[in-house]
Amino acid sequence: MGKNKGSRIIITLECECKNSKDIKRTNGIGRYTSSKNKRNTPSRLEIKKFCKYCNQHVTFKEIK
Ligand SMILES: [Zn+2]
């Protein structure tokens, strides 16, 4: 016991490309893989990053 100190988990951050129906870019969704400490960040993570599909900085949100 006590070995599982840092409960870091791998998460996927996804752009909202998929929600923009105006843009015909079905070939991809901006995604990043990251990790977080479940204990420190129990809520969903949101990071501003550059999305090559949106061609701009957008908020990437953690998905399940
Ligand atoms: Zn995007």
PDB file of the backbone (N, CA, C, O) and the ligand in Angstrom, with CONECT records:
HET     ZN  A 101       1
ATOM      1  N   MET A   1       0.840  -1.199   0.000  1.00  0.00           N
ATOM      2  CA  MET A   1       0.000   0.000   0.000  1.00  0.00           C
ATOM      3  C   MET A   1       0.875   1.248   0.000  1.00  0.00           C
ATOM      4  O   MET A   1       2.020   1.224   0.450  1.00  0.00           O
ATOM      5  N   GLY A   2       0.325   2.306  -0.500  1.00  0.00           N
ATOM      6  CA  GLY A   2       1.070   3.562  -0.548  1.00  0.00           C
ATOM      7  C   GLY A   2       2.006   3.642  -1.734  1.00  0.00           C
ATOM      8  O   GLY A   2       2.744   4.613  -1.897  1.00  0.00           O
ATOM      9  N   LYS A   3       1.969   2.626  -2.549  1.00  0.00           N
ATOM     10  CA  LYS A   3       2.844   2.609  -3.712  1.00  0.00           C
ATOM     11  C   LYS A   3       2.270   3.463  -4.840  1.00  0.00           C
ATOM     12  O   LYS A   3       3.003   4.003  -5.669  1.00  0.00           O
ATOM     13  N   ASN A   4       0.981   3.567  -4.851  1.00  0.00           N
ATOM     14  CA  ASN A   4       0.311   4.300  -5.912  1.00  0.00           C
ATOM     15  C   ASN A   4       0.209   5.786  -5.587  1.00  0.00           C
ATOM     16  O   ASN A   4      -0.880   6.357  -5.527  1.00  0.00           O
ATOM     17  N   LYS A   5       1.353   6.382  -5.382  1.00  0.00           N
ATOM     18  CA  LYS A   5       1.420   7.768  -4.934  1.00  0.00           C
ATOM     19  C   LYS A   5       0.855   8.727  -5.978  1.00  0.00           C
ATOM     20  O   LYS A   5      -0.151   9.396  -5.744  1.00  0.00           O
ATOM     21  N   GLY A   6       1.514   8.784  -7.128  1.00  0.00           N
ATOM     22  CA  GLY A   6       1.055   9.687  -8.175  1.00  0.00           C
ATOM     23  C   GLY A   6       0.063   8.992  -9.071  1.00  0.00           C
ATOM     24  O   GLY A   6       0.422   8.147  -9.891  1.00  0.00           O
ATOM     25  N   SER A   7      -1.185   9.358  -8.901  1.00  0.00           N
ATOM     26  CA  SER A   7      -2.195   8.703  -9.713  1.00  0.00           C
ATOM     27  C   SER A   7      -2.360   9.446 -11.029  1.00  0.00           C
ATOM     28  O   SER A   7      -3.393  10.060 -11.297  1.00  0.00           O
ATOM     29  N   ARG A   8      -1.324   9.372 -11.830  1.00  0.00           N
ATOM     30  CA  ARG A   8      -1.362  10.027 -13.132  1.00  0.00           C
ATOM     31  C   ARG A   8      -2.041   9.117 -14.144  1.00  0.00           C
ATOM     32  O   ARG A   8      -1.782   7.915 -14.213  1.00  0.00           O
ATOM     33  N   ILE A   9      -2.905   9.725 -14.916  1.00  0.00           N
ATOM     34  CA  ILE A   9      -3.598   8.946 -15.939  1.00  0.00           C
ATOM     35  C   ILE A   9      -3.420   9.617 -17.292  1.00  0.00           C
ATOM     36  O   ILE A   9      -3.211  10.827 -17.385  1.00  0.00           O
ATOM     37  N   ILE A  10      -3.506   8.823 -18.314  1.00  0.00           N
ATOM     38  CA  ILE A  10      -3.410   9.346 -19.674  1.00  0.00           C
ATOM     39  C   ILE A  10      -4.783   9.849 -20.106  1.00  0.00           C
ATOM     40  O   ILE A  10      -5.795   9.162 -19.961  1.00  0.00           O
ATOM     41  N   ILE A  11      -4.786  11.051 -20.634  1.00  0.00           N
ATOM     42  CA  ILE A  11      -6.047  11.619 -21.094  1.00  0.00           C
ATOM     43  C   ILE A  11      -5.919  12.071 -22.543  1.00  0.00           C
ATOM     44  O   ILE A  11      -4.820  12.284 -23.055  1.00  0.00           O
ATOM     45  N   THR A  12      -7.038  12.206 -23.168  1.00  0.00           N
ATOM     46  CA  THR A  12      -7.071  12.709 -24.543  1.00  0.00           C
ATOM     47  C   THR A  12      -7.795  14.043 -24.567  1.00  0.00           C
ATOM     48  O   THR A  12      -8.919  14.179 -24.084  1.00  0.00           O
ATOM     49  N   LEU A  13      -7.113  15.024 -25.147  1.00  0.00           N
ATOM     50  CA  LEU A  13      -7.717  16.343 -25.288  1.00  0.00           C
ATOM     51  C   LEU A  13      -8.167  16.515 -26.730  1.00  0.00           C
ATOM     52  O   LEU A  13      -7.406  16.265 -27.664  1.00  0.00           O
ATOM     53  N   GLU A  14      -9.387  16.937 -26.898  1.00  0.00           N
ATOM     54  CA  GLU A  14      -9.946  17.012 -28.230  1.00  0.00           C
ATOM     55  C   GLU A  14     -10.479  18.405 -28.534  1.00  0.00           C
ATOM     56  O   GLU A  14     -11.101  19.053 -27.692  1.00  0.00           O
ATOM     57  N   CYS A  15     -10.222  18.839 -29.742  1.00  0.00           N
ATOM     58  CA  CYS A  15     -10.746  20.118 -30.209  1.00  0.00           C
ATOM     59  C   CYS A  15     -12.230  19.951 -30.529  1.00  0.00           C
ATOM     60  O   CYS A  15     -12.745  18.836 -30.611  1.00  0.00           O
ATOM     61  N   GLU A  16     -12.890  21.069 -30.706  1.00  0.00           N
ATOM     62  CA  GLU A  16     -14.313  20.992 -31.024  1.00  0.00           C
ATOM     63  C   GLU A  16     -14.550  21.014 -32.524  1.00  0.00           C
ATOM     64  O   GLU A  16     -15.611  21.433 -32.986  1.00  0.00           O
ATOM     65  N   CYS A  17     -13.575  20.569 -33.270  1.00  0.00           N
ATOM     66  CA  CYS A  17     -13.694  20.456 -34.724  1.00  0.00           C
ATOM     67  C   CYS A  17     -14.973  19.730 -35.109  1.00  0.00           C
ATOM     68  O   CYS A  17     -15.699  20.126 -36.020  1.00  0.00           O
ATOM     69  N   LYS A  18     -15.209  18.684 -34.398  1.00  0.00           N
ATOM     70  CA  LYS A  18     -16.331  17.805 -34.744  1.00  0.00           C
ATOM     71  C   LYS A  18     -17.670  18.519 -34.631  1.00  0.00           C
ATOM     72  O   LYS A  18     -18.660  18.098 -35.228  1.00  0.00           O
ATOM     73  N   ASN A  19     -17.694  19.596 -33.867  1.00  0.00           N
ATOM     74  CA  ASN A  19     -18.940  20.322 -33.677  1.00  0.00           C
ATOM     75  C   ASN A  19     -19.177  21.377 -34.753  1.00  0.00           C
ATOM     76  O   ASN A  19     -20.300  21.847 -34.936  1.00  0.00           O
ATOM     77  N   SER A  20     -18.133  21.738 -35.450  1.00  0.00           N
ATOM     78  CA  SER A  20     -18.293  22.747 -36.483  1.00  0.00           C
ATOM     79  C   SER A  20     -18.712  22.103 -37.794  1.00  0.00           C
ATOM     80  O   SER A  20     -17.890  21.573 -38.542  1.00  0.00           O
ATOM     81  N   LYS A  21     -19.982  22.161 -38.046  1.00  0.00           N
ATOM     82  CA  LYS A  21     -20.527  21.502 -39.229  1.00  0.00           C
ATOM     83  C   LYS A  21     -20.269  22.324 -40.485  1.00  0.00           C
ATOM     84  O   LYS A  21     -20.382  21.825 -41.604  1.00  0.00           O
ATOM     85  N   ASP A  22     -19.924  23.578 -40.284  1.00  0.00           N
ATOM     86  CA  ASP A  22     -19.670  24.440 -41.435  1.00  0.00           C
ATOM     87  C   ASP A  22     -18.401  24.018 -42.154  1.00  0.00           C
ATOM     88  O   ASP A  22     -18.271  24.160 -43.370  1.00  0.00           O
ATOM     89  N   ILE A  23     -17.500  23.513 -41.394  1.00  0.00           N
ATOM     90  CA  ILE A  23     -16.218  23.150 -41.973  1.00  0.00           C
ATOM     91  C   ILE A  23     -16.240  21.683 -42.411  1.00  0.00           C
ATOM     92  O   ILE A  23     -16.541  20.782 -41.629  1.00  0.00           O
ATOM     93  N   LYS A  24     -15.921  21.485 -43.643  1.00  0.00           N
ATOM     94  CA  LYS A  24     -15.891  20.110 -44.144  1.00  0.00           C
ATOM     95  C   LYS A  24     -14.499  19.537 -43.968  1.00  0.00           C
ATOM     96  O   LYS A  24     -13.697  19.492 -44.900  1.00  0.00           O
ATOM     97  N   ARG A  25     -14.243  19.112 -42.778  1.00  0.00           N
ATOM     98  CA  ARG A  25     -12.945  18.507 -42.502  1.00  0.00           C
ATOM     99  C   ARG A  25     -13.150  17.211 -41.754  1.00  0.00           C
ATOM    100  O   ARG A  25     -12.834  17.075 -40.572  1.00  0.00           O
ATOM    101  N   THR A  26     -13.679  16.290 -42.479  1.00  0.00           N
ATOM    102  CA  THR A  26     -14.000  15.011 -41.851  1.00  0.00           C
ATOM    103  C   THR A  26     -12.779  14.121 -41.727  1.00  0.00           C
ATOM    104  O   THR A  26     -12.826  13.028 -41.163  1.00  0.00           O
ATOM    105  N   ASN A  27     -11.684  14.627 -42.275  1.00  0.00           N
ATOM    106  CA  ASN A  27     -10.482  13.796 -42.272  1.00  0.00           C
ATOM    107  C   ASN A  27      -9.755  13.821 -40.939  1.00  0.00           C
ATOM    108  O   ASN A  27      -8.775  13.101 -40.745  1.00  0.00           O
ATOM    109  N   GLY A  28     -10.230  14.641 -40.029  1.00  0.00           N
ATOM    110  CA  GLY A  28      -9.535  14.629 -38.750  1.00  0.00           C
ATOM    111  C   GLY A  28     -10.090  15.569 -37.715  1.00  0.00           C
ATOM    112  O   GLY A  28     -10.786  16.538 -38.018  1.00  0.00           O
ATOM    113  N   ILE A  29      -9.765  15.258 -36.504  1.00  0.00           N
ATOM    114  CA  ILE A  29     -10.110  16.109 -35.376  1.00  0.00           C
ATOM    115  C   ILE A  29      -8.828  16.395 -34.619  1.00  0.00           C
ATOM    116  O   ILE A  29      -8.007  15.507 -34.390  1.00  0.00           O
ATOM    117  N   GLY A  30      -8.673  17.666 -34.231  1.00  0.00           N
ATOM    118  CA  GLY A  30      -7.489  18.012 -33.468  1.00  0.00           C
ATOM    119  C   GLY A  30      -7.459  17.297 -32.135  1.00  0.00           C
ATOM    120  O   GLY A  30      -8.375  17.413 -31.320  1.00  0.00           O
ATOM    121  N   ARG A  31      -6.382  16.555 -31.934  1.00  0.00           N
ATOM    122  CA  ARG A  31      -6.297  15.787 -30.685  1.00  0.00           C
ATOM    123  C   ARG A  31      -4.902  15.852 -30.095  1.00  0.00           C
ATOM    124  O   ARG A  31      -3.898  15.896 -30.806  1.00  0.00           O
ATOM    125  N   TYR A  32      -4.875  15.856 -28.811  1.00  0.00           N
ATOM    126  CA  TYR A  32      -3.613  15.771 -28.087  1.00  0.00           C
ATOM    127  C   TYR A  32      -3.738  14.714 -27.010  1.00  0.00           C
ATOM    128  O   TYR A  32      -4.788  14.533 -26.393  1.00  0.00           O
ATOM    129  N   THR A  33      -2.652  14.039 -26.811  1.00  0.00           N
ATOM    130  CA  THR A  33      -2.637  13.095 -25.696  1.00  0.00           C
ATOM    131  C   THR A  33      -1.779  13.681 -24.593  1.00  0.00           C
ATOM    132  O   THR A  33      -0.671  14.158 -24.841  1.00  0.00           O
ATOM    133  N   SER A  34      -2.281  13.644 -23.406  1.00  0.00           N
ATOM    134  CA  SER A  34      -1.555  14.205 -22.282  1.00  0.00           C
ATOM    135  C   SER A  34      -1.780  13.332 -21.065  1.00  0.00           C
ATOM    136  O   SER A  34      -2.415  12.279 -21.131  1.00  0.00           O
ATOM    137  N   SER A  35      -1.254  13.788 -19.981  1.00  0.00           N
ATOM    138  CA  SER A  35      -1.504  13.066 -18.744  1.00  0.00           C
ATOM    139  C   SER A  35      -1.791  14.071 -17.641  1.00  0.00           C
ATOM    140  O   SER A  35      -1.375  15.227 -17.710  1.00  0.00           O
ATOM    141  N   LYS A  36      -2.486  13.627 -16.655  1.00  0.00           N
ATOM    142  CA  LYS A  36      -2.793  14.508 -15.537  1.00  0.00           C
ATOM    143  C   LYS A  36      -2.847  13.715 -14.251  1.00  0.00           C
ATOM    144  O   LYS A  36      -2.974  12.491 -14.232  1.00  0.00           O
ATOM    145  N   ASN A  37      -2.746  14.468 -13.193  1.00  0.00           N
ATOM    146  CA  ASN A  37      -2.866  13.847 -11.886  1.00  0.00           C
ATOM    147  C   ASN A  37      -4.333  13.876 -11.474  1.00  0.00           C
ATOM    148  O   ASN A  37      -4.930  14.934 -11.274  1.00  0.00           O
ATOM    149  N   LYS A  38      -4.868  12.718 -11.359  1.00  0.00           N
ATOM    150  CA  LYS A  38      -6.296  12.594 -11.068  1.00  0.00           C
ATOM    151  C   LYS A  38      -6.666  13.287  -9.768  1.00  0.00           C
ATOM    152  O   LYS A  38      -7.757  13.837  -9.616  1.00  0.00           O
ATOM    153  N   ARG A  39      -5.741  13.244  -8.855  1.00  0.00           N
ATOM    154  CA  ARG A  39      -6.023  13.807  -7.536  1.00  0.00           C
ATOM    155  C   ARG A  39      -6.009  15.339  -7.579  1.00  0.00           C
ATOM    156  O   ARG A  39      -6.844  16.006  -6.967  1.00  0.00           O
ATOM    157  N   ASN A  40      -5.040  15.870  -8.318  1.00  0.00           N
ATOM    158  CA  ASN A  40      -4.925  17.320  -8.394  1.00  0.00           C
ATOM    159  C   ASN A  40      -5.952  17.942  -9.332  1.00  0.00           C
ATOM    160  O   ASN A  40      -6.418  19.063  -9.131  1.00  0.00           O
ATOM    161  N   THR A  41      -6.280  17.187 -10.343  1.00  0.00           N
ATOM    162  CA  THR A  41      -7.230  17.704 -11.321  1.00  0.00           C
ATOM    163  C   THR A  41      -8.376  16.727 -11.526  1.00  0.00           C
ATOM    164  O   THR A  41      -8.389  15.983 -12.507  1.00  0.00           O
ATOM    165  N   PRO A  42      -9.323  16.722 -10.624  1.00  0.00           N
ATOM    166  CA  PRO A  42     -10.434  15.779 -10.737  1.00  0.00           C
ATOM    167  C   PRO A  42     -11.420  16.156 -11.837  1.00  0.00           C
ATOM    168  O   PRO A  42     -12.117  15.307 -12.393  1.00  0.00           O
ATOM    169  N   SER A  43     -11.459  17.464 -12.138  1.00  0.00           N
ATOM    170  CA  SER A  43     -12.390  17.900 -13.172  1.00  0.00           C
ATOM    171  C   SER A  43     -11.757  17.758 -14.543  1.00  0.00           C
ATOM    172  O   SER A  43     -10.586  17.398 -14.667  1.00  0.00           O
ATOM    173  N   ARG A  44     -12.529  18.039 -15.553  1.00  0.00           N
ATOM    174  CA  ARG A  44     -12.043  17.904 -16.922  1.00  0.00           C
ATOM    175  C   ARG A  44     -11.049  18.999 -17.253  1.00  0.00           C
ATOM    176  O   ARG A  44     -11.232  20.173 -16.934  1.00  0.00           O
ATOM    177  N   LEU A  45     -10.005  18.565 -17.897  1.00  0.00           N
ATOM    178  CA  LEU A  45      -8.930  19.481 -18.227  1.00  0.00           C
ATOM    179  C   LEU A  45      -9.258  20.251 -19.508  1.00  0.00           C
ATOM    180  O   LEU A  45      -9.848  19.716 -20.447  1.00  0.00           O
ATOM    181  N   GLU A  46      -8.853  21.524 -19.513  1.00  0.00           N
ATOM    182  CA  GLU A  46      -9.028  22.330 -20.720  1.00  0.00           C
ATOM    183  C   GLU A  46      -7.745  23.091 -20.993  1.00  0.00           C
ATOM    184  O   GLU A  46      -7.245  23.827 -20.142  1.00  0.00           O
ATOM    185  N   ILE A  47      -7.226  22.900 -22.184  1.00  0.00           N
ATOM    186  CA  ILE A  47      -5.971  23.552 -22.536  1.00  0.00           C
ATOM    187  C   ILE A  47      -6.120  24.247 -23.888  1.00  0.00           C
ATOM    188  O   ILE A  47      -6.727  23.720 -24.820  1.00  0.00           O
ATOM    189  N   LYS A  48      -5.549  25.435 -23.960  1.00  0.00           N
ATOM    190  CA  LYS A  48      -5.558  26.152 -25.238  1.00  0.00           C
ATOM    191  C   LYS A  48      -4.353  25.742 -26.059  1.00  0.00           C
ATOM    192  O   LYS A  48      -3.206  25.890 -25.640  1.00  0.00           O
ATOM    193  N   LYS A  49      -4.646  25.224 -27.240  1.00  0.00           N
ATOM    194  CA  LYS A  49      -3.573  24.765 -28.113  1.00  0.00           C
ATOM    195  C   LYS A  49      -3.910  25.100 -29.558  1.00  0.00           C
ATOM    196  O   LYS A  49      -5.039  25.447 -29.905  1.00  0.00           O
ATOM    197  N   PHE A  50      -2.896  24.982 -30.364  1.00  0.00           N
ATOM    198  CA  PHE A  50      -3.115  25.234 -31.788  1.00  0.00           C
ATOM    199  C   PHE A  50      -3.668  23.984 -32.452  1.00  0.00           C
ATOM    200  O   PHE A  50      -3.122  22.889 -32.322  1.00  0.00           O
ATOM    201  N   CYS A  51      -4.755  24.180 -33.159  1.00  0.00           N
ATOM    202  CA  CYS A  51      -5.340  23.067 -33.890  1.00  0.00           C
ATOM    203  C   CYS A  51      -5.068  23.257 -35.371  1.00  0.00           C
ATOM    204  O   CYS A  51      -5.431  24.280 -35.952  1.00  0.00           O
ATOM    205  N   LYS A  52      -4.436  22.281 -35.971  1.00  0.00           N
ATOM    206  CA  LYS A  52      -4.074  22.407 -37.387  1.00  0.00           C
ATOM    207  C   LYS A  52      -5.288  22.279 -38.290  1.00  0.00           C
ATOM    208  O   LYS A  52      -5.257  22.698 -39.447  1.00  0.00           O
ATOM    209  N   TYR A  53      -6.343  21.706 -37.766  1.00  0.00           N
ATOM    210  CA  TYR A  53      -7.554  21.568 -38.568  1.00  0.00           C
ATOM    211  C   TYR A  53      -8.384  22.839 -38.532  1.00  0.00           C
ATOM    212  O   TYR A  53      -8.989  23.220 -39.533  1.00  0.00           O
ATOM    213  N   CYS A  54      -8.412  23.492 -37.383  1.00  0.00           N
ATOM    214  CA  CYS A  54      -9.109  24.772 -37.262  1.00  0.00           C
ATOM    215  C   CYS A  54      -8.212  25.905 -37.728  1.00  0.00           C
ATOM    216  O   CYS A  54      -8.689  26.991 -38.056  1.00  0.00           O
ATOM    217  N   ASN A  55      -6.932  25.651 -37.755  1.00  0.00           N
ATOM    218  CA  ASN A  55      -5.926  26.639 -38.134  1.00  0.00           C
ATOM    219  C   ASN A  55      -5.920  27.827 -37.176  1.00  0.00           C
ATOM    220  O   ASN A  55      -5.687  28.965 -37.585  1.00  0.00           O
ATOM    221  N   GLN A  56      -6.171  27.559 -35.938  1.00  0.00           N
ATOM    222  CA  GLN A  56      -6.146  28.608 -34.932  1.00  0.00           C
ATOM    223  C   GLN A  56      -6.039  27.998 -33.532  1.00  0.00           C
ATOM    224  O   GLN A  56      -6.149  26.786 -33.343  1.00  0.00           O
ATOM    225  N   HIS A  57      -5.825  28.875 -32.576  1.00  0.00           N
ATOM    226  CA  HIS A  57      -5.764  28.391 -31.212  1.00  0.00           C
ATOM    227  C   HIS A  57      -7.170  28.192 -30.663  1.00  0.00           C
ATOM    228  O   HIS A  57      -8.011  29.091 -30.704  1.00  0.00           O
ATOM    229  N   VAL A  58      -7.391  27.029 -30.165  1.00  0.00           N
ATOM    230  CA  VAL A  58      -8.709  26.712 -29.627  1.00  0.00           C
ATOM    231  C   VAL A  58      -8.551  25.995 -28.289  1.00  0.00           C
ATOM    232  O   VAL A  58      -7.456  25.594 -27.896  1.00  0.00           O
ATOM    233  N   THR A  59      -9.663  25.851 -27.620  1.00  0.00           N
ATOM    234  CA  THR A  59      -9.642  25.142 -26.349  1.00  0.00           C
ATOM    235  C   THR A  59      -9.846  23.653 -26.575  1.00  0.00           C
ATOM    236  O   THR A  59     -10.858  23.215 -27.121  1.00  0.00           O
ATOM    237  N   PHE A  60      -8.870  22.904 -26.146  1.00  0.00           N
ATOM    238  CA  PHE A  60      -8.982  21.462 -26.210  1.00  0.00           C
ATOM    239  C   PHE A  60      -9.558  20.967 -24.893  1.00  0.00           C
ATOM    240  O   PHE A  60      -9.111  21.356 -23.814  1.00  0.00           O
ATOM    241  N   LYS A  61     -10.546  20.114 -25.002  1.00  0.00           N
ATOM    242  CA  LYS A  61     -11.183  19.604 -23.796  1.00  0.00           C
ATOM    243  C   LYS A  61     -10.946  18.114 -23.638  1.00  0.00           C
ATOM    244  O   LYS A  61     -10.868  17.355 -24.605  1.00  0.00           O
ATOM    245  N   GLU A  62     -10.839  17.746 -22.421  1.00  0.00           N
ATOM    246  CA  GLU A  62     -10.624  16.335 -22.118  1.00  0.00           C
ATOM    247  C   GLU A  62     -11.852  15.513 -22.482  1.00  0.00           C
ATOM    248  O   GLU A  62     -12.989  15.885 -22.191  1.00  0.00           O
ATOM    249  N   ILE A  63     -11.588  14.406 -23.118  1.00  0.00           N
ATOM    250  CA  ILE A  63     -12.690  13.495 -23.440  1.00  0.00           C
ATOM    251  C   ILE A  63     -12.460  12.170 -22.731  1.00  0.00           C
ATOM    252  O   ILE A  63     -11.371  11.900 -22.225  1.00  0.00           O
ATOM    253  N   LYS A  64     -13.485  11.362 -22.702  1.00  0.00           N
ATOM    254  CA  LYS A  64     -13.352  10.089 -22.004  1.00  0.00           C
ATOM    255  C   LYS A  64     -12.865   9.004 -22.937  1.00  0.00           C
ATOM    256  O   LYS A  64     -12.695   7.859 -22.517  1.00  0.00           O
TER     257      LYS A  64
HETATM  258 ZN    ZN A 101      -9.891  22.032 -34.300  1.00  0.00          ZN2+
END
